[in-house]
Amino acid sequence: MASGAGITLVPESVAEQYSRPDITYVPVPDAERDEVLLAWEASRRSPLITAFARLAPLADPARAEEP
């Protein structure tokens, strides 16, 4: 921004892994969790897609037990 100030919502992971002295992260405890969805063309049969789809839930420990 031209004024050098701004507000944006970012995932907690960004606040944990990206720190700068000129940025302040303020938790918003009552914000709803965001959801990331995976989608791909049904005709694509790549082993990489299958592996990624299988491993992606492990990035969220709360969902890691889902099939």
C-alpha positions as CSV (number, residue, x, y, z in Angstrom):
1,M,0.0,0.0,0.0
2,A,1.1,3.5,-0.6
3,S,0.7,4.4,3.0
4,G,2.8,1.4,4.2
5,A,0.0,0.0,6.2
6,G,-2.5,-2.8,5.5
7,I,-4.4,-5.7,7.0
8,T,-4.8,-9.2,5.7
9,L,-5.9,-12.5,7.1
10,V,-3.3,-15.3,6.7
11,P,-3.2,-18.9,7.9
12,E,-1.5,-19.5,11.2
13,S,1.2,-21.4,9.3
14,V,2.2,-18.2,7.6
15,A,2.5,-16.4,10.9
16,E,4.6,-19.3,12.3
17,Q,7.0,-19.6,9.3
18,Y,7.3,-16.1,7.9
19,S,8.5,-13.5,10.3
20,R,9.7,-10.0,9.6
21,P,10.3,-7.1,12.0
22,D,7.9,-4.8,10.1
23,I,5.0,-7.3,10.2
24,T,2.8,-8.0,13.3
25,Y,0.6,-11.0,13.4
26,V,-2.5,-10.8,15.6
27,P,-4.4,-14.1,16.2
28,V,-8.1,-14.0,15.6
29,P,-9.3,-16.8,17.9
30,D,-12.9,-16.7,16.9
31,A,-12.2,-16.9,13.1
32,E,-13.6,-20.0,11.4
33,R,-11.1,-22.4,10.1
34,D,-10.4,-22.2,6.4
35,E,-10.8,-25.2,4.2
36,V,-8.6,-26.4,1.4
37,L,-10.1,-28.7,-1.2
38,L,-8.3,-30.9,-3.7
39,A,-9.8,-31.5,-7.1
40,W,-8.5,-32.9,-10.3
41,E,-9.8,-34.1,-13.6
42,A,-11.3,-37.6,-13.2
43,S,-9.6,-38.9,-16.3
44,R,-6.1,-38.1,-14.9
45,R,-4.6,-41.3,-13.4
46,S,-1.2,-40.0,-12.2
47,P,0.5,-41.8,-9.3
48,L,1.7,-38.4,-8.1
49,I,-1.9,-37.2,-7.8
50,T,-2.9,-40.3,-5.9
51,A,0.1,-40.0,-3.5
52,F,-0.5,-36.3,-3.0
53,A,-4.2,-36.8,-2.2
54,R,-3.3,-39.6,0.2
55,L,-0.7,-37.5,2.1
56,A,-2.4,-34.0,2.0
57,P,-4.6,-34.7,5.1
58,L,-1.5,-35.3,7.1
59,A,-0.7,-31.6,6.9
60,D,-3.7,-31.1,9.3
61,P,-3.3,-33.3,12.4
62,A,-7.0,-32.8,13.2
63,R,-7.9,-34.6,10.0
64,A,-5.0,-37.0,9.7
65,E,-7.2,-39.9,10.8
66,E,-9.8,-39.5,8.0
67,P,-9.6,-42.0,5.2
